[in-house]
């Protein structure tokens, strides 16, 4: 009689595929297929084996909004093998668990748009082992009801009226029920709703993100002004380097974009460009928030989707490691605000700020007494930011080539590297030993040569 074995099963010393097949009530061929085993004679203690189609080829999809809150009652469609499944998510934002034919099955995920049309939003391959596909929306889902539009307002919006009980010819199919959701556990209540009126009197529910007063106070010190050519030259003279080297750093760190952007579609406060670094936040908070908020706090930096699972098996949210994790200032600020509610000082230290993307953790090297004072300076202008850069370059200490063998000496400091145009060492001091992954050294050199040729006319 088959035993009730844990599924998946961890192979123990002395186990064989034949003995496990007998105990699990399946065939050796099944075990080979479920686990992609070519040689049935080769098992290793500690190896994980799937004992059923459910554990080998099962999958489910988790839908989250921009605050990582589960999206309940969301109409979805799954296409895999020859099946099409239509259903709605549960209160946890999850689909029902499904089982594909094999590891090569393609799984396509669809949701309905506002017109009731099905749109494919993701596609993946089943693979071996239960796959949890996490999809994160850029929108924020909230509980609330909109008011009915009165006939006069409807007419003013140029929408034809229909008689009760009738349907206009060519009308779109009925929309799914409104989606719902709540902030995830331990998340601050960031989203506020306010009822107001539109330009033509139509009822509107306005969503607002509550920004901490301390941050708003910092944003309020903005005076503006780009870095002038004279300021580039004066700063370079202070450091005794070429201005084009400093310009190259700004090009690589902020892609030549403005050092500031504005909230509320250009109508709100001026805010310095910012990127949030979850591994710094994890380090400064000693990992207290790693399990509850892996998108805000995790021991390793954001990675590409292809690297998920290679370095730490617990990371489940593909979105937080997506290729665009560093490309969206608004998403970065949402992370900052959420992290600020957990630990304000660590949040400021875990962000890289401004035109030169200096980490807040380096506030003292930039000549500021506190992280808040550092951020205040960042918020004033680009000219204020270049002053922080000058201090950072001059004060950043060099590090030992080998911490265990002090006889090998130290790497050239950032100041020495900037003066000598040692691109590899500038990148090392500025971005850490992993700079080669993103070719920071070659990008710096290319930016410098471009700036140099332009300045030479």
Secondary structure in CASP SS format (residue, H / E / C, confidence):
PFRMAT SS
TARGET T0000
AUTHOR 0000-0000-0000
METHOD secondary structure of the structure
MODEL  1
X C 1.00
X C 1.00
X C 1.00
X C 1.00
X C 1.00
X C 1.00
X C 1.00
X C 1.00
X E 1.00
X E 1.00
X C 1.00
X C 1.00
X C 1.00
X C 1.00
X C 1.00
X C 1.00
X H 1.00
X H 1.00
X H 1.00
X H 1.00
X H 1.00
X H 1.00
X H 1.00
X H 1.00
X C 1.00
X C 1.00
X C 1.00
X H 1.00
X H 1.00
X H 1.00
X H 1.00
X H 1.00
X H 1.00
X H 1.00
X H 1.00
X C 1.00
X C 1.00
X C 1.00
X C 1.00
X C 1.00
X C 1.00
X C 1.00
X C 1.00
X C 1.00
X C 1.00
X C 1.00
X C 1.00
X E 1.00
X E 1.00
X C 1.00
X C 1.00
X C 1.00
X H 1.00
X H 1.00
X H 1.00
X H 1.00
X H 1.00
X E 1.00
X E 1.00
X E 1.00
X E 1.00
X E 1.00
X E 1.00
X E 1.00
X C 1.00
X C 1.00
X C 1.00
X C 1.00
X C 1.00
X E 1.00
X C 1.00
X E 1.00
X C 1.00
X C 1.00
X E 1.00
X E 1.00
X E 1.00
X E 1.00
X E 1.00
X E 1.00
X C 1.00
X C 1.00
X E 1.00
X E 1.00
X E 1.00
X E 1.00
X E 1.00
X E 1.00
X C 1.00
X C 1.00
X C 1.00
X C 1.00
X C 1.00
X E 1.00
X C 1.00
X C 1.00
X C 1.00
X E 1.00
X E 1.00
X C 1.00
X C 1.00
X C 1.00
X C 1.00
X C 1.00
X C 1.00
X E 1.00
X E 1.00
X E 1.00
X E 1.00
X E 1.00
X E 1.00
X E 1.00
X C 1.00
X C 1.00
X C 1.00
X C 1.00
X C 1.00
X E 1.00
X E 1.00
X E 1.00
X E 1.00
X E 1.00
X E 1.00
X E 1.00
X E 1.00
X C 1.00
X C 1.00
X C 1.00
X C 1.00
X C 1.00
X E 1.00
X E 1.00
X E 1.00
X E 1.00
X E 1.00
X E 1.00
X C 1.00
X C 1.00
X C 1.00
X C 1.00
X C 1.00
X C 1.00
X C 1.00
X C 1.00
X C 1.00
X C 1.00
X C 1.00
X C 1.00
X C 1.00
X C 1.00
X H 1.00
X H 1.00
X H 1.00
X H 1.00
X H 1.00
X H 1.00
X C 1.00
X C 1.00
X C 1.00
X C 1.00
X C 1.00
X C 1.00
X C 1.00
X C 1.00
X C 1.00
X C 1.00
X C 1.00
X C 1.00
X C 1.00
X C 1.00
X C 1.00
X C 1.00
X C 1.00
X C 1.00
X C 1.00
X C 1.00
X C 1.00
X C 1.00
X C 1.00
X E 1.00
X C 1.00
X C 1.00
X C 1.00
X C 1.00
X C 1.00
X C 1.00
X C 1.00
X C 1.00
X C 1.00
X C 1.00
X E 1.00
X E 1.00
X E 1.00
X E 1.00
X E 1.00
X E 1.00
X E 1.00
X C 1.00
X C 1.00
X C 1.00
X C 1.00
X C 1.00
X E 1.00
X E 1.00
X E 1.00
X E 1.00
X E 1.00
X E 1.00
X E 1.00
X C 1.00
X C 1.00
X C 1.00
X H 1.00
X H 1.00
X H 1.00
X H 1.00
X H 1.00
X H 1.00
X H 1.00
X C 1.00
X C 1.00
X C 1.00
X C 1.00
X C 1.00
X C 1.00
X C 1.00
X C 1.00
X C 1.00
X H 1.00
X H 1.00
X H 1.00
X H 1.00
X H 1.00
X H 1.00
X H 1.00
X H 1.00
X H 1.00
X H 1.00
X H 1.00
X C 1.00
X C 1.00
X C 1.00
X H 1.00
X H 1.00
X H 1.00
X H 1.00
X H 1.00
X H 1.00
X H 1.00
X H 1.00
X H 1.00
X H 1.00
X H 1.00
X H 1.00
X C 1.00
X C 1.00
X C 1.00
X C 1.00
X C 1.00
X E 1.00
X E 1.00
X E 1.00
X H 1.00
X H 1.00
X H 1.00
X H 1.00
X C 1.00
X C 1.00
X C 1.00
X E 1.00
X E 1.00
X E 1.00
X C 1.00
X E 1.00
X E 1.00
X E 1.00
X C 1.00
X H 1.00
X H 1.00
X H 1.00
X H 1.00
X H 1.00
X H 1.00
X H 1.00
X C 1.00
X C 1.00
X C 1.00
X C 1.00
X C 1.00
X C 1.00
X C 1.00
X C 1.00
X C 1.00
X C 1.00
X C 1.00
X C 1.00
X C 1.00
X C 1.00
X C 1.00
X C 1.00
X C 1.00
X C 1.00
X C 1.00
X C 1.00
X H 1.00
X H 1.00
X H 1.00
X C 1.00
X C 1.00
X C 1.00
X C 1.00
X C 1.00
X C 1.00
X C 1.00
X C 1.00
X C 1.00
X C 1.00
X H 1.00
X H 1.00
X H 1.00
X H 1.00
X C 1.00
X H 1.00
X H 1.00
X H 1.00
X H 1.00
X C 1.00
X C 1.00
X H 1.00
X H 1.00
X H 1.00
X H 1.00
X H 1.00
X H 1.00
X H 1.00
X H 1.00
X H 1.00
X H 1.00
X H 1.00
X H 1.00
X H 1.00
X H 1.00
X C 1.00
X H 1.00
X H 1.00
X H 1.00
X H 1.00
X H 1.00
X H 1.00
X C 1.00
X E 1.00
X E 1.00
X E 1.00
X C 1.00
X C 1.00
X C 1.00
X C 1.00
X E 1.00
X E 1.00
X H 1.00
X H 1.00
X H 1.00
X C 1.00
X C 1.00
X C 1.00
X C 1.00
X C 1.00
X C 1.00
X C 1.00
X C 1.00
X H 1.00
X H 1.00
X H 1.00
X H 1.00
X H 1.00
X H 1.00
X H 1.00
X H 1.00
X C 1.00
X C 1.00
X C 1.00
X H 1.00
X H 1.00
X H 1.00
X H 1.00
X H 1.00
X H 1.00
X H 1.00
X H 1.00
X H 1.00
X H 1.00
X H 1.00
X H 1.00
X H 1.00
X H 1.00
X C 1.00
X C 1.00
X C 1.00
X C 1.00
X E 1.00
X C 1.00
X C 1.00
X C 1.00
X C 1.00
X C 1.00
X H 1.00
X H 1.00
X H 1.00
X C 1.00
X E 1.00
X C 1.00
X C 1.00
X C 1.00
X H 1.00
X H 1.00
X H 1.00
X H 1.00
X H 1.00
X H 1.00
X H 1.00
X C 1.00
X C 1.00
X H 1.00
X H 1.00
X H 1.00
X H 1.00
X H 1.00
X H 1.00
X H 1.00
X H 1.00
X H 1.00
X C 1.00
X H 1.00
X H 1.00
X H 1.00
X H 1.00
X H 1.00
X H 1.00
X C 1.00
X H 1.00
X H 1.00
X H 1.00
X H 1.00
X H 1.00
X H 1.00
X H 1.00
X H 1.00
X H 1.00
X H 1.00
X H 1.00
X H 1.00
X H 1.00
X H 1.00
X H 1.00
X H 1.00
X C 1.00
X C 1.00
END
